[in-house]
Amino acid sequence: MFGYVRPRKGELLVKDYEYYSAVYCGLCRYGGKHISHLTRWLLNYDFVLLALLRISLSGESASVCREYCPYHFKKKRCAKAEDAFGFVCSAFGLLTYGKLLDDINDEKGIKRFFKKLVRPVFKRIRKKSLGYPGLEEIIGEGLAATAKAELELCASPDEAADGFANMMSGIAEYGMEGEKKQITGECGYHIGRFIYIADAFDDAEEDEKAENYNPLLLKYGGAEAVYAAREQIAETMYDSLNVFSRCYALACGPELTAEDRLIFNITELGGRDAVSRITDKKRKKNDEESV
């Protein structure tokens, strides 16, 4: 599910990349221990960014140690930030369950049957993720708004993305106060908007073939037209990344922390890399079809 926002490794200090990997491992370990081992396989980069954002703005100090990883058969650097990881893993669990319910409503045939079959497993994930009052309601409202846009065949990518973006805003600002709540809310909104539009851009061809809802297809008239408008679509995604960076900069001190450096790298470089990966994939496919 998603996973578009990740760092540009080549532009990171070695110690910062090792810290990023440790945060990923820490989330994986925490989710596997407290939520479900299945979350280890479903965890994506978007929630690592959310964890970094919460560690940075909540004031929690993350420690790093070496822990044995059963999937790599060796000890790896693993971050520990109980408050941030507990919240992020719960948000991930609730969102995963909510997304499954949406898929059950939308899918047909064997896909729907399979997802109904695994629903009891995801229901247990939801139960383990209920430690934060009101969080499930925030996620439910966001998914409902997104489903409403789909039902109404909304042809405006901005309007269609608003429900998911507001949901990410509510998740990011949960438990924050004052200026930090405003900053995290704005950051959450714009990274949510970026993810939604990136996903629509990435899935345009598949959605056209499957006759699935996609606001970009409705706006531009088809997958080829979406590809032709790639620069315009990329620009609107870059706008959200720029707003995220400007908002987050308001919370930074005179010296950047490891979290600061990673967050700026992810949004200013990694986000653009995600757009390039999508565009290059589509360009390569078009070149192969034209041969």
C-alpha positions in Angstrom: 0.0 0.0 0.0 1.7 3.1 -1.3 5.4 3.6 -0.1 6.3 6.5 -2.4 8.2 8.6 0.0 11.7 7.3 0.7 15.1 9.0 1.0 17.7 9.5 -1.8 20.4 7.3 -0.3 23.2 8.8 -2.3 22.7 12.3 -0.8 22.7 11.1 2.8 25.5 10.9 5.3 26.3 7.3 6.1 25.2 7.8 9.8 21.9 9.3 8.7 21.1 6.4 6.3 22.0 4.0 9.1 19.7 5.8 11.4 16.9 5.7 8.8 17.4 2.0 8.4 17.3 1.6 12.2 14.0 3.5 12.4 12.5 1.2 9.8 13.8 -1.8 11.7 12.4 -0.4 14.9 9.0 0.0 13.4 9.1 -3.4 11.9 10.1 -5.0 15.3 7.5 -3.0 17.3 4.7 -3.8 14.9 5.6 -7.5 14.9 5.7 -7.6 18.6 2.7 -5.5 19.6 0.3 -5.6 16.6 0.9 -8.6 14.3 3.7 -10.3 12.5 1.9 -9.5 9.3 2.6 -5.8 9.7 6.3 -6.6 9.2 5.5 -7.5 5.6 3.0 -4.7 5.0 5.1 -1.8 6.5 6.0 0.9 4.0 8.3 3.9 3.7 5.5 6.4 4.2 5.1 5.4 7.8 8.8 5.7 8.4 8.5 9.4 7.5 5.5 9.7 9.9 7.6 8.1 12.7 10.5 10.5 12.0 8.1 13.5 12.0 6.7 12.4 15.4 10.1 11.7 17.0 11.3 15.1 15.8 8.3 17.2 16.9 7.2 15.3 20.0 10.6 15.7 21.6 11.0 12.0 22.1 14.6 10.7 22.1 15.2 7.6 20.0 17.9 5.2 21.1 19.7 2.8 18.7 21.0 -0.6 19.6 21.7 -3.9 17.9 19.0 -6.5 17.8 18.7 -9.9 16.2 16.6 -9.9 13.0 14.8 -13.2 12.4 14.4 -12.3 8.7 18.0 -11.5 8.0 19.5 -14.0 10.4 21.8 -11.5 12.0 21.9 -8.5 14.4 21.0 -5.2 12.9 20.8 -1.6 14.2 17.4 -1.0 15.6 15.9 2.2 16.9 13.6 2.4 19.9 11.1 5.2 20.4 8.1 3.6 22.2 5.7 6.5 22.0 6.3 7.3 18.3 6.4 3.7 17.2 3.4 2.7 19.2 1.3 5.5 17.6 2.6 4.9 14.1 2.1 1.2 14.2 -1.5 1.6 15.5 -2.3 4.1 12.8 -0.8 1.7 10.2 -2.9 -1.2 11.6 -6.2 0.8 11.6 -5.5 2.2 8.1 -4.7 -1.3 6.8 -7.9 -2.7 8.2 -10.0 0.3 6.9 -8.4 -0.1 3.4 -9.3 -3.8 3.4 -12.9 -3.0 4.1 -13.0 -0.5 1.3 -11.4 -3.1 -1.0 -14.1 -5.7 0.0 -16.8 -3.2 -1.0 -15.1 -2.3 -4.3 -13.6 -5.6 -5.5 -15.4 -8.3 -7.3 -14.9 -12.0 -8.0 -11.8 -13.8 -6.6 -10.2 -10.7 -5.3 -13.2 -9.9 -3.1 -13.4 -13.5 -2.0 -9.7 -13.6 -0.9 -10.0 -10.3 1.0 -13.1 -11.5 2.8 -11.2 -14.7 3.6 -8.3 -12.7 5.3 -10.6 -10.3 7.1 -10.5 -12.1 10.5 -6.7 -11.7 10.5 -6.9 -8.0 9.8 -9.7 -7.7 12.4 -7.2 -8.9 15.0 -4.8 -6.2 13.8 -7.5 -3.6 14.3 -8.2 -4.8 17.8 -4.5 -4.5 18.7 -4.4 -1.0 17.3 -7.1 0.6 19.4 -5.0 2.2 22.0 -5.5 5.8 20.8 -9.0 7.3 21.3 -10.4 9.0 18.2 -7.7 7.7 15.9 -10.0 5.1 14.2 -12.6 7.8 13.7 -10.1 10.1 11.9 -9.1 7.3 9.6 -12.7 6.2 9.0 -13.7 9.7 8.1 -10.8 10.1 5.7 -11.5 6.8 3.9 -15.2 7.6 3.8 -14.5 11.0 2.1 -12.2 9.3 -0.4 -14.9 6.7 -1.2 -17.4 9.5 -1.6 -15.2 11.2 -4.2 -15.0 7.9 -6.0 -18.7 7.2 -5.9 -19.4 10.7 -7.3 -16.8 10.2 -10.0 -15.0 13.4 -8.9 -12.8 14.6 -11.8 -10.8 17.1 -9.8 -7.6 15.5 -8.4 -7.3 18.2 -5.7 -10.9 17.5 -4.5 -10.5 13.7 -4.7 -7.2 13.9 -2.8 -8.7 16.1 0.0 -10.2 13.2 2.0 -7.0 11.2 2.2 -4.9 14.4 2.8 -7.2 15.4 5.7 -6.9 12.0 7.2 -3.1 12.1 7.0 -3.2 15.6 8.6 -5.3 14.3 11.5 -3.0 11.3 12.0 0.1 13.5 11.9 -1.2 16.1 14.4 -2.8 13.6 16.8 -1.7 14.4 20.4 0.3 17.5 19.3 -0.4 21.0 20.7 0.0 24.6 19.7 2.4 25.5 16.9 3.6 21.9 16.6 0.0 20.8 15.9 -0.3 23.3 13.1 3.0 22.3 11.6 2.4 18.6 11.8 -1.2 19.0 10.4 0.1 20.9 7.4 2.9 18.5 6.8 0.5 15.5 7.1 -2.0 17.1 4.7 0.6 17.8 1.9 2.3 14.5 2.2 -1.1 12.8 2.0 -2.0 14.9 -1.0 1.3 13.9 -2.7 0.8 10.2 -2.0 -2.8 10.2 -3.3 -1.9 11.9 -6.6 1.3 9.8 -7.0 -0.8 6.7 -6.6 -3.4 7.9 -9.1 -0.6 8.8 -11.6 1.2 5.4 -11.1 -2.1 3.4 -11.5 -3.5 5.3 -14.5 -2.9 2.6 -17.1 -4.1 -0.3 -14.9 -7.2 1.7 -13.7 -8.1 2.4 -17.3 -7.9 -1.2 -18.3 -9.8 -2.3 -15.3 -12.3 0.6 -15.6 -11.5 1.6 -12.0 -12.0 5.2 -10.7 -9.1 7.5 -11.2 -9.5 11.3 -11.0 -6.6 11.8 -13.4 -8.2 9.7 -16.1 -11.4 11.6 -15.7 -9.6 15.0 -15.9 -7.4 14.3 -18.8 -9.5 11.7 -20.7 -7.3 8.6 -20.7 -4.0 7.1 -19.7 -2.1 8.4 -22.8 -3.4 11.9 -22.0 -2.3 11.5 -18.4 1.2 10.6 -19.5 1.2 13.6 -21.9 0.3 15.9 -18.9 3.1 14.4 -16.7 4.9 17.7 -16.3 1.8 19.4 -15.1 0.9 16.5 -12.7 4.5 16.4 -11.4 4.4 20.2 -10.8 1.3 19.9 -8.6 2.9 17.1 -6.6 6.1 19.2 -6.2 4.0 22.0 -4.8 2.9 19.8 -1.9 6.5 18.7 -1.2 7.6 22.3 -1.2 4.8 23.3 1.3 5.7 20.4 3.5 9.4 21.5 3.6 8.5 25.1 4.3 6.1 24.2 7.1 8.6 21.7 8.7 11.4 24.3 8.5 9.4 26.4 11.0 10.1 23.8 13.7 13.8 23.3 13.0 16.4 24.8 15.4 19.7 26.5 14.3 21.4 23.1 13.8 19.7 20.3 11.9 19.2 17.0 13.7 19.3 13.5 12.1 15.5 13.6 11.8 15.6 17.0 10.2 18.2 15.9 7.6 16.3 12.8 6.8 12.9 14.5 6.5 14.3 17.2 4.2 16.0 14.6 2.1 12.9 12.5 1.8 10.6 15.4 0.8 12.9 17.5 -1.3 14.8 14.7 -3.1 13.1 11.4 -2.5 9.6 12.7 -3.4 11.0 13.9 -6.7 12.7 10.6 -7.3 9.3 8.9 -6.8 7.8 11.0 -9.6 10.7 10.2 -11.8 10.3 6.5 -11.1 6.7 6.6 -12.2 7.4 8.7 -15.3 10.4 6.5 -16.3 8.3 3.3 -15.9 5.6 4.7 -18.2 8.2 6.0 -20.7 9.9 2.7 -20.8 6.6 0.9 -21.4 5.7 3.3 -24.2 9.1 2.8 -25.8 8.7 -1.0 -25.7 5.2 -0.8 -27.2 6.4 1.5 -30.1 9.2 -1.0 -31.1 
